[in-house]
Amino acid sequence: REAADMDKNIQYILEVARCGGITRAAEKLYITPSALSKFVQAREEEMNIRLFRRLGKKFVLTDAGQYYVRKCEEIERIQNEVDQQMKHLANLNNNIICLGVQPSFSDVTLRKVIPEFQKHYPKMKVILQEYPKDQLISMIKNQKIDVALVTTDKKETDLEYRKVKLCQIVMAVRKDHSLLEKTEKKTEFSYPWINLKQCAVEENVMLLPGSLFRKMADEVYAKAEAEPNIVYQISGTRTGLACVAYNHGVMITLDHMIFNNVFAEQILPLSIGEKPMYTDLDLVYMKDTVLTKEIETLKNIMTEAIQ
C-alpha cells in the first residue's frame, strides 16, 4: 500500500505540474478536479509547505515545488527503468527476445537470421516487430523491444550501436535500364557511376514526404542541383524497389537494401554524387541491457547473413 501511495504522490503532483492546472491534469488522471485539488492540498499540508502558487486556474511551481517535482521525475525515471528491466529479465527467464527490423530487412531476418540464432539458443523465442527506423528507436528507448536492426546516420549517447554493414547510398535501376549505357567507371566508387542529372529526367520513385529516406533523396538531388521527375510516391522501400523492377523506375536507396530484397536479381546499384555517401546498418539497444551475449550472437549472424 505504501508503494501505491508513493506512486500516486508522484503521478498526481507531476501531472498537475506538467499541465499547469487541475482541470486538464484531472482529465488525464481520470479523476475529478475536486478530488485532485483536495489531494494536492492534503499533500502540501502533510509536508507543511506550498508546492504550487495559485494564479487563477493556473498552478505555478514554487521553489520547493520545483525541487519536489525534479526529485519525483528522478524517482519516476528509476521506477520505469526498474519495471522495464524486470520485464526484460522476465522475458529472458521465459526465453524471449524482442527484435525490431526495418521492413527492407525482414525477409533476410526471417529466412536466415532467426533460424541460425535459434541454433545457438534453441529454447529462445524471437518476437519480430517490423517498423520504420524512427519508430524502432523510440521503441528501444521505451524498452518495448530489446534490440533493433536499423540504418543510422547519427548516434545517440544513451544507446549502444554495433555495426553490421556499411551501406552506400546508390541509385537502384533495372539491369536492362538504358541508364547503364551512360555510366562511367570511377576508382573511388564501388559501382558504375551515373550523373544524377541524367537520373533526374527518368521516372523517379520516392518515399512519402517527411520520411527519412525521402529527406535523404531530396538532399542528394539538391546537392546535384537537379529536380527529379517524381512519378511514384510510395510508403516503403520494398514497394519502391518493386516499381524499379516492374516499371523501369529509378530510386535512391542503399545498396544493401537492394541486395537483400526479393528483386535483387533484377536490380543493380549505381554510384552517385561527387563522392561516395555512406550510412551504417547497426544493431541498436540500451546500454544496460541484460541480453549482451544474445545480441552479440545476433550481430555476428547478421554480419554473415546480410549481403
C-alpha positions in Angstrom: 0.0 0.0 0.0 2.9 2.4 0.8 4.3 1.9 -2.7 0.9 2.6 -4.2 0.6 5.8 -2.2 4.1 6.9 -3.2 3.2 6.2 -6.9 0.1 8.4 -6.5 2.0 11.2 -4.8 4.5 11.2 -7.7 2.0 10.7 -10.5 -0.6 13.3 -9.3 1.8 16.1 -8.5 3.8 15.6 -11.7 0.7 15.7 -13.8 -0.5 19.0 -12.2 2.9 20.5 -12.8 3.1 19.3 -16.4 -0.4 20.5 -17.2 -0.1 23.8 -15.2 -3.5 23.3 -13.6 -6.0 21.0 -12.1 -8.7 20.5 -14.8 -6.5 19.1 -17.6 -4.4 17.0 -15.1 -7.6 15.5 -13.7 -8.8 14.5 -17.2 -5.5 12.8 -17.9 -5.6 11.0 -14.5 -9.3 10.0 -14.9 -10.3 11.6 -11.5 -12.5 14.6 -10.7 -10.9 18.0 -10.5 -12.2 18.4 -6.9 -10.6 15.1 -5.8 -7.3 16.1 -7.4 -7.4 19.6 -5.8 -8.0 18.1 -2.4 -5.2 15.7 -2.9 -2.7 18.5 -3.8 -3.9 20.5 -0.8 -3.6 17.5 1.5 -0.1 16.7 0.2 1.0 20.3 0.9 -0.4 20.2 4.4 1.3 16.9 5.1 4.7 18.4 4.1 3.9 21.8 5.6 5.0 23.6 2.5 3.4 25.0 -0.7 4.3 23.2 -3.9 2.2 25.5 -6.1 1.2 29.1 -6.3 -2.4 29.5 -7.5 -2.8 32.2 -10.2 -6.4 31.9 -11.1 -6.8 28.5 -12.6 -3.1 28.2 -13.2 -0.8 26.2 -10.8 2.7 27.5 -10.9 5.5 25.7 -9.0 7.1 27.3 -6.0 10.9 26.9 -5.4 10.0 24.0 -3.1 7.7 22.6 -5.8 10.4 22.7 -8.4 12.7 20.7 -6.2 10.0 18.3 -5.3 9.0 17.7 -9.0 12.6 17.4 -10.1 13.1 14.6 -7.5 9.8 13.0 -8.4 10.9 12.9 -12.0 14.1 11.1 -11.0 12.1 8.6 -9.0 9.6 8.1 -11.9 12.5 7.5 -14.3 14.2 5.0 -12.0 10.9 3.2 -11.4 10.3 3.0 -15.1 13.8 1.6 -15.7 13.3 -1.0 -12.9 9.9 -2.0 -14.3 11.3 -2.4 -17.8 14.4 -4.3 -16.7 12.2 -6.6 -14.7 10.2 -7.2 -17.8 13.4 -7.9 -19.8 14.6 -10.3 -17.1 11.2 -12.0 -17.2 11.5 -12.3 -21.0 15.0 -13.7 -20.6 13.8 -16.1 -18.0 11.0 -17.1 -20.3 13.5 -17.3 -23.2 12.0 -14.4 -25.3 13.9 -11.7 -27.2 12.1 -8.9 -29.0 13.8 -7.9 -32.2 12.8 -5.0 -34.3 13.8 -4.5 -38.0 13.2 -2.1 -40.8 10.9 -3.7 -43.4 13.7 -3.9 -46.0 15.5 -6.4 -43.8 12.5 -8.5 -42.6 12.9 -11.2 -45.3 16.6 -11.9 -44.7 15.9 -11.9 -40.9 13.1 -14.4 -41.2 14.9 -16.6 -43.7 18.4 -16.6 -42.4 19.0 -14.8 -39.1 16.3 -16.2 -36.8 16.8 -19.9 -37.9 20.6 -19.5 -37.3 20.1 -17.7 -34.0 17.8 -20.5 -32.8 20.6 -23.0 -33.5 22.6 -21.2 -30.8 19.6 -20.6 -28.5 17.1 -23.4 -29.3 14.9 -22.7 -26.4 14.7 -18.9 -27.0 11.8 -17.5 -29.0 12.4 -14.4 -31.2 9.5 -12.0 -31.5 9.9 -10.0 -34.7 8.5 -6.5 -35.0 8.7 -4.6 -38.3 8.6 -0.7 -38.2 10.3 2.3 -39.7 13.6 3.3 -38.2 12.4 6.3 -36.1 9.7 4.2 -34.5 12.1 1.4 -33.7 14.5 3.8 -32.0 11.6 5.1 -29.9 10.6 1.5 -29.0 14.1 0.8 -27.8 14.1 3.9 -25.6 10.7 2.9 -24.2 12.0 -0.6 -23.9 9.2 -2.2 -25.9 11.8 -4.1 -27.9 15.2 -5.4 -26.8 17.2 -4.7 -29.9 16.7 -3.3 -33.5 18.4 -3.6 -36.8 18.3 -0.1 -38.3 20.2 2.3 -40.6 21.7 5.1 -38.7 23.0 8.5 -39.8 23.5 9.9 -36.3 24.0 8.1 -33.0 22.5 8.9 -29.6 24.6 8.8 -26.5 22.2 6.7 -24.4 22.1 3.9 -26.9 24.6 1.2 -27.9 25.4 0.7 -31.6 27.1 -2.4 -33.2 27.8 -2.1 -36.9 26.5 -4.9 -39.1 27.2 -3.4 -42.5 28.4 -0.1 -44.1 25.8 0.9 -46.6 26.4 3.1 -49.6 23.7 5.5 -50.9 23.1 4.5 -54.5 20.6 4.7 -57.4 18.6 1.5 -58.0 17.9 0.6 -61.6 16.8 -2.4 -63.6 19.6 -4.5 -65.1 18.3 -3.6 -68.6 17.8 0.1 -67.9 19.1 2.5 -70.6 21.0 4.5 -67.9 23.5 1.7 -67.8 24.8 2.8 -71.2 25.6 6.2 -69.7 27.6 5.1 -66.6 31.3 5.7 -66.0 34.0 3.8 -64.1 35.4 5.8 -61.2 38.0 4.3 -59.0 36.7 5.8 -55.7 33.2 4.4 -56.3 32.1 0.8 -55.6 29.6 0.7 -58.6 29.3 2.1 -62.1 28.9 5.9 -61.6 25.9 7.8 -63.1 25.4 11.6 -63.3 22.4 12.5 -61.1 21.1 15.0 -63.7 20.6 12.1 -66.1 18.7 10.2 -63.4 16.5 13.2 -62.7 14.7 13.0 -66.0 13.8 9.3 -65.6 10.7 8.1 -63.7 11.8 8.5 -60.1 10.4 6.5 -57.2 10.3 8.4 -54.0 9.1 7.6 -50.5 6.4 9.8 -49.0 7.4 13.4 -47.9 8.7 13.5 -44.3 10.2 10.0 -44.3 13.9 9.5 -43.5 14.8 8.2 -47.0 12.7 10.9 -48.8 14.7 13.5 -46.9 17.9 11.7 -47.9 16.9 11.6 -51.6 15.8 15.2 -51.6 19.2 16.3 -50.2 21.1 14.2 -52.7 19.3 15.8 -55.6 19.5 19.2 -54.1 23.3 18.9 -53.9 23.4 17.9 -57.5 21.2 20.9 -58.4 18.7 18.6 -60.1 14.9 18.4 -59.9 13.7 14.7 -60.1 10.8 13.7 -62.2 8.8 12.1 -59.4 6.3 9.6 -60.9 5.8 7.2 -57.9 5.4 8.1 -54.3 5.2 5.1 -52.0 5.3 4.3 -48.3 8.1 1.7 -48.2 11.4 0.7 -49.8 10.2 -2.8 -50.8 7.3 -1.3 -52.8 9.7 1.2 -54.3 12.1 -1.5 -55.5 9.1 -3.3 -57.0 8.4 -0.1 -59.1 12.1 -0.2 -60.2 11.8 -3.9 -61.1 8.4 -3.9 -62.8 8.1 -0.3 -64.2 11.7 0.8 -65.0 11.7 3.5 -62.4 14.8 4.6 -60.6 15.2 5.1 -56.8 17.7 6.4 -54.4 18.3 3.8 -51.7 21.0 1.8 -50.0 23.0 -0.9 -51.7 22.3 -3.5 -49.0 18.6 -2.8 -49.3 18.8 -3.9 -52.9 21.0 -7.0 -52.2 18.6 -8.3 -49.5 15.4 -7.6 -51.5 13.3 -10.2 -53.4 14.1 -8.2 -56.6 17.9 -8.5 -56.1 18.4 -10.5 -59.3 16.6 -7.8 -61.3 18.2 -4.6 -59.9 21.6 -3.0 -59.9 23.1 -0.3 -57.7 24.7 2.7 -59.4 27.1 5.1 -57.6 26.0 8.7 -57.4 27.3 12.1 -56.1 30.6 13.8 -56.1 32.0 11.3 -53.6 30.6 8.1 -52.1 28.0 8.6 -49.4 27.6 6.1 -46.6 25.4 5.2 -43.7 25.7 2.4 -41.1 23.4 -0.6 -40.7 23.5 -1.2 -36.9 22.1 -3.3 -34.1 20.9 -0.8 -31.6 20.0 -1.4 -28.0 20.0 0.1 -24.5 23.5 0.3 -22.9 22.3 -1.5 -19.7 20.7 -4.4 -21.5 20.8 -7.9 -19.9 21.0 -9.6 -23.3 24.6 -8.8 -24.2 25.6 -12.3 -25.2 22.4 -12.9 -27.2 22.8 -9.5 -29.1 26.5 -10.3 -29.8 25.4 -13.6 -31.4 22.7 -11.8 -33.4 25.3 -9.3 -34.6 27.7 -12.0 -35.8 24.9 -13.9 -37.6 23.6 -10.7 -39.3 27.1 -9.8 -40.5 27.3 -13.1 -42.3 23.6 -13.4 -43.4 23.0 -9.8 -44.8 24.6 -9.5 -48.2 
